[in-house]
């Protein structure tokens, strides 16, 4: 298995190893340990095909999503499995943003950790004085964020879909909010489903 965007903590690679899989991770901030490669996936040398590739919240950040998806396809053995967890940032509308921001933990006496990405963008948005859609558009342009629609279109063009669903995304970064809580808000149409879950096979 190869994980793209394993991050500094190693992502799913340690768990895969405990389950008996041979697993590698690639990320510019990957751990400096055996099995990890500190580089962008675009520079990673593919020496032999993998049975599975995992990309968890990494594709919306890459420079060229089509180039990366082509390399993923080349890295997979025929019939190999691609597992993707992604963010449809175009669905992060005003109602969804306000719902998330109301559930952030800002109290250090109540276990609040260092401000995360949602804290940062809440504070920058409030300081900007911009309507949320304008702030989101400026943020996406500055960081080159791809939309969920772009990512899904690229996946559909290259892989045989086995699963494609939309659902919760923000709950791990919210205080006292479970996946079920976020799904209930989606079901009530209070917020948009920002999470993408996709499984595909190499043709």
N, C-alpha and C positions, 0 to 999 in steps of 0.2 A: 504494500500500500504506500502511496505517496500522498502527503498532505501539503497542499499549497497554502501558504499563509499561516504556518503553525504558531507564529508569534514567539515572544521571549520565554513563555512557559512551556512550550513544546506541543501545545494543542492536543490532538488525539493520539499522537505517536506513542507515548508511554502506555496508554490503555490498550492500544492495539498490540504492543509488544507483550503485555501481560496475558493477552488472549492467545498468544502463540503466533501472531502474524509478524512477518518481517516488514518493518515500517520505517519510512524516512520522512523527514520534514524539510521544507525549503521556505525560507523567509529571510529578508535582510537582517532581522533581529532574532533569528533562531538561536537556541542555546549553543554554546561552544562545547558540544558533546558529540560523541560518535553517533552517526545516523542523521545528523542535521547538516544543512548546507546554508551558509549565511550569504544569500544572494537572492536576486529576483528570479522568479520562475523562468522568465524569458532568457536568462543566462544559464539556467541549470542544464548540465549535459545529460541527455537521456541516453543511457547506455544499454538498457534492456527494458522491454515493456513491463508495465505494472498490471496486476489483476484489478486494482481499484485505485481511484484517485478521489480525494476528498478536498473540497474547497469550501471553507466555512467563513462567510462574510469577508471574502477577499477579492472576489471578482469585480465588485463595484469600484474598487480602488485602482485597478490596473490601468496602464496607459492606453492599451488597445485591446479591448475585450475579444475581438475576432482573432487577433494574433495568439492570445493566450488560449482560447478555445481550440484553435488549430493545433497548438502544441500539446494540449491535454489529450486530444484525440490521437496524436502521434505517440504519446507516452503510454497509451492503453493497449493491452493485448486485444485481439479480436474477441468481442463479447465481453470485454472488461467493463467494470461498473464505475460510473461517475456519480458521486453524491455531492449535491450542492445545497448549502444553506445560504440564503441571500436576503438582501433588503431592497424592497421596491420604494426607493426614496421619493418617487413621484407621488406616492400615496400618503406622504407625511404632511397632511393638510393641517389647517389651523386647529380644527377640533381635536385631531390626534395629538398635535404638539401640546396643546393646553392640558389635555388629559394626562399626558406623560409628565409634564412639568409640575402638575399638582401632586404627583406621587413621588417626587424626588425627596430623598432624606437629606436635610440640611442641618440636622441637629447632631453635633459631635457627641453629646451626652446620650444619644440614642443609637449609637453605632454607626454614625455617618462616616464614610471613608473619604479619601481624597476625591475632589470633584472629578466626575467622569465626563464623557463626551456630551451627555445630555445636559448636565449642569453648565458646561461651558457654552453650549449654544443657546440655552435659555438666557444666560446672563448677557451674551453678546447680542442676542436679538433684542432684549429689553433696552440695552444701551443704544442700539442703533436707531430706535424710533421708527423702524420700517415695518410695514405689514408683513406678517409671517411668510406669505408666498414669495414676496420680493427678497426677503432675507434668505429663504431656502434656495432660491434661484441663484443668488450671489454666492452662497456657500458652495453649491454644487459646481458652479462655474470655476470658482477659485481652486477647488480640489479635484476637478475633473471627474466628478462622480457619475458613473453610468446609471441609467435607470434600470429598474427591474424588467421593463419591457424589452430593452436592448439585450439584456443578458438572456432572457427566455427565448427571444428570437434566435440568438446565436446557438443556444442549446438545441432547439428544435431542428435547426438546419443541419446539425452534425451528429445527433445521437437519437437512438430509439427510446422514446419516453416510456418509463415504467411508473413514474409518479410525478405529478406536478400539482402542488396545492398552495394556497395562501392561508396565512394564519398569524398568530402572535409573533412578535419580534422583540418588543421593548422590555418585557417583564424581568429579565435578569438584572437590569439596571435600575429597577424601580423598588421603592421601599414597600414591604408588606403587600406585594402584588404578585400573584401566581400566574402561570400560563392560563389556568382556567379563568381567572379574573379578566385577563385581557381578551380571551376568546369570548367571554360573556359580553364584554363591551362591544366587540365586533358584531356579535349576533344581534345586539340591540341597535346596531347601526350608529352607535355613538362615536366610533372611531373607525379608521380604515385598517384592513389587514395588510400590514407592512412586511410580514415574513413570507419568504418563498422557500419551499422545500421541493427539491427536484432529484429524481434518480433516473439516469439514462444508461443505455448500453452502447458501446461502440459498435457501429454497423460492420 
